[in-house]
Amino acid sequence: MAFREAGFRHAIMAEAISLAQELDDMHALALALGHAGCLAHFERNPVEGERYSSDLIELSTRQHFVQWIATGAVLRG
């Protein structure tokens, strides 16, 4: 399976985040932010990775999602 273009990957992640927000599904939003942070990490984009990890930590702290707080901390570095 060929790798998709970066723009396509980013559009899919943005759509997942937007849909989770629209549905007001905090678990889905945490999952989408976590995957977006991983994508940024693997693309070696520290600025975007920091943004997603910060958003994930903030959401997880408010919602008491302990696992996602740890994931955000790992992504932050």
Backbone as JSON, one array per atom type, in Angstrom:
{
  "sequence": "MAFREAGFRHAIMAEAISLAQELDDMHALALALGHAGCLAHFERNPVEGERYSSDLIELSTRQHFVQWIATGAVLRG",
  "N": [[0.85, -1.18, 0.0], [0.64, 2.12, -0.9], [2.06, 5.12, 0.42], [0.12, 7.9, 1.38], [-0.35, 11.29, 0.23], [0.91, 14.07, 2.13], [-0.88, 16.19, 2.5], [-3.36, 14.96, 2.16], [-3.39, 13.19, 4.35], [-3.39, 15.04, 6.45], [-5.8, 16.33, 5.99], [-7.63, 14.28, 6.49], [-7.15, 13.85, 9.24], [-7.88, 16.37, 10.26], [-10.58, 16.33, 9.59], [-11.46, 14.21, 11.21], [-11.03, 15.27, 13.78], [-12.7, 17.51, 13.67], [-15.23, 16.27, 13.29], [-15.47, 14.81, 15.67], [-15.61, 16.93, 17.48], [-17.95, 18.16, 16.59], [-19.83, 16.16, 17.15], [-19.63, 16.22, 19.82], [-18.12, 14.37, 21.23], [-16.03, 13.44, 23.48], [-14.2, 11.37, 23.99], [-13.67, 10.39, 21.41], [-12.55, 12.7, 20.38], [-10.22, 12.93, 21.91], [-8.9, 10.64, 21.01], [-8.58, 11.27, 18.27], [-6.97, 13.58, 18.47], [-4.73, 12.44, 19.65], [-3.87, 10.67, 17.62], [-3.36, 12.53, 15.61], [-1.25, 13.9, 16.79], [0.65, 11.84, 16.84], [0.99, 11.47, 14.08], [2.13, 13.95, 13.41], [4.5, 13.69, 14.85], [5.77, 11.52, 13.51], [6.1, 12.7, 11.07], [8.01, 14.45, 11.64], [7.46, 17.03, 12.65], [7.72, 19.25, 14.86], [6.38, 21.55, 15.85], [3.67, 21.35, 15.13], [3.17, 18.91, 16.39], [3.53, 19.63, 19.08], [1.39, 21.37, 19.4], [-0.86, 19.68, 19.03], [-0.38, 17.84, 21.1], [-0.52, 19.49, 23.35], [-3.21, 20.33, 23.18], [-4.41, 17.83, 23.54], [-3.55, 17.14, 26.14], [-4.74, 19.21, 27.62], [-7.54, 18.78, 27.11], [-7.75, 16.17, 28.14], [-7.1, 16.53, 30.81], [-9.23, 18.12, 31.71], [-11.31, 16.28, 31.29], [-10.57, 14.11, 32.76], [-9.12, 11.97, 31.62], [-6.9, 9.83, 32.09], [-5.09, 8.1, 30.75], [-4.8, 9.38, 28.28], [-3.67, 11.77, 29.04], [-1.11, 10.93, 29.71], [-0.31, 9.98, 27.19], [-0.28, 12.39, 25.74], [1.77, 13.69, 27.12], [3.96, 12.07, 26.47], [4.05, 12.46, 23.69], [4.65, 15.13, 23.68], [7.22, 15.17, 24.59]],
  "CA": [[0.0, 0.0, 0.0], [1.46, 3.32, -1.04], [1.79, 6.2, 1.37], [-0.68, 8.99, 0.83], [0.25, 12.61, 0.32], [0.79, 14.7, 3.45], [-2.11, 16.99, 2.52], [-4.48, 14.05, 2.34], [-3.36, 12.73, 5.74], [-3.78, 16.15, 7.32], [-7.23, 16.57, 5.78], [-8.34, 13.22, 7.2], [-7.05, 14.12, 10.68], [-8.71, 17.55, 10.54], [-11.97, 15.9, 9.52], [-11.74, 13.39, 12.4], [-11.11, 16.19, 14.92], [-13.91, 18.31, 13.49], [-16.39, 15.43, 13.51], [-15.56, 14.52, 17.11], [-16.09, 18.16, 18.13], [-19.34, 18.35, 16.19], [-20.62, 15.18, 17.87], [-19.37, 16.45, 21.24], [-17.63, 13.08, 21.71], [-14.71, 13.76, 24.03], [-13.31, 10.22, 23.81], [-13.26, 10.4, 20.01], [-11.68, 13.85, 20.19], [-8.91, 12.57, 22.47], [-8.3, 9.68, 20.09], [-8.18, 11.98, 17.06], [-5.82, 14.43, 18.8], [-3.59, 11.55, 19.85], [-3.4, 10.21, 16.31], [-2.79, 13.69, 14.91], [0.06, 14.12, 17.4], [1.56, 10.78, 16.34], [1.28, 11.79, 12.69], [3.09, 15.06, 13.42], [5.78, 13.14, 15.32], [6.39, 10.73, 12.46], [6.46, 13.62, 9.99], [9.06, 15.31, 12.21], [6.93, 18.39, 12.69], [7.58, 19.48, 16.3], [5.44, 22.63, 16.17], [2.33, 20.77, 15.06], [3.1, 17.91, 17.44], [3.36, 20.34, 20.35], [0.03, 21.91, 19.43], [-1.8, 18.58, 19.27], [-0.17, 17.25, 22.43], [-1.06, 20.44, 24.33], [-4.67, 20.21, 23.12], [-4.76, 16.54, 24.12], [-3.35, 17.22, 27.59], [-5.77, 20.11, 28.16], [-8.8, 18.06, 27.06], [-7.69, 15.01, 29.02], [-7.11, 17.02, 32.18], [-10.62, 18.51, 31.99], [-12.21, 15.13, 31.25], [-10.0, 13.07, 33.61], [-8.67, 10.84, 30.79], [-5.52, 9.67, 32.57], [-4.26, 7.5, 29.71], [-4.52, 10.36, 27.24], [-2.71, 12.74, 29.6], [0.21, 10.3, 29.54], [0.0, 9.98, 25.77], [0.09, 13.77, 25.39], [3.09, 13.97, 27.7], [4.96, 11.35, 25.67], [4.15, 13.15, 22.42], [5.28, 16.44, 23.91], [8.65, 14.87, 24.67]],
  "C": [[0.89, 1.24, 0.0], [1.08, 4.34, 0.03], [1.03, 7.31, 0.68], [0.07, 10.31, 0.99], [0.0, 13.21, 1.69], [-0.51, 15.5, 3.55], [-3.35, 16.14, 2.76], [-4.55, 13.56, 3.79], [-3.83, 13.82, 6.69], [-5.28, 16.46, 7.19], [-8.06, 15.53, 6.52], [-8.31, 13.47, 8.7], [-7.9, 15.32, 11.07], [-10.19, 17.19, 10.52], [-12.36, 15.08, 10.76], [-11.9, 14.28, 13.63], [-12.4, 17.01, 14.85], [-15.18, 17.51, 13.77], [-16.57, 15.11, 14.99], [-16.07, 15.74, 17.87], [-17.56, 18.39, 17.83], [-20.27, 17.4, 16.95], [-20.5, 15.33, 19.38], [-18.95, 15.14, 21.93], [-16.19, 13.28, 22.19], [-13.71, 12.6, 23.91], [-12.79, 10.17, 22.37], [-12.32, 11.56, 19.74], [-10.29, 13.56, 20.74], [-8.18, 11.61, 21.55], [-7.78, 10.37, 18.84], [-6.97, 12.88, 17.33], [-4.56, 13.59, 19.02], [-3.01, 11.06, 18.54], [-2.78, 11.35, 15.51], [-1.4, 14.02, 15.47], [1.08, 13.09, 16.95], [1.95, 11.06, 14.89], [2.31, 12.91, 12.61], [4.47, 14.58, 13.87], [6.49, 12.4, 14.2], [6.77, 11.56, 11.24], [7.56, 14.59, 10.41], [8.67, 16.78, 12.16], [6.69, 18.74, 14.17], [6.57, 20.56, 16.68], [4.01, 22.09, 16.17], [2.14, 19.71, 16.14], [2.87, 18.52, 18.8], [1.94, 20.86, 20.5], [-0.98, 20.8, 19.74], [-1.62, 17.98, 20.66], [-0.69, 18.19, 23.53], [-2.58, 20.39, 24.37], [-5.14, 18.92, 23.78], [-4.63, 16.56, 25.63], [-4.43, 18.08, 28.23], [-7.13, 19.41, 28.22], [-8.82, 16.93, 28.09], [-7.69, 15.41, 30.49], [-8.53, 17.4, 32.58], [-11.54, 17.31, 32.12], [-11.73, 13.96, 32.13], [-9.68, 11.79, 32.82], [-7.19, 10.61, 31.08], [-4.62, 9.1, 31.48], [-3.87, 8.53, 28.65], [-3.62, 11.49, 27.74], [-1.3, 12.2, 29.41], [0.62, 10.29, 28.07], [0.43, 11.37, 25.3], [1.46, 14.13, 25.91], [4.2, 13.3, 26.9], [5.14, 12.06, 24.33], [4.85, 14.5, 22.54], [6.79, 16.28, 24.03], [9.3, 15.24, 25.94]]
}
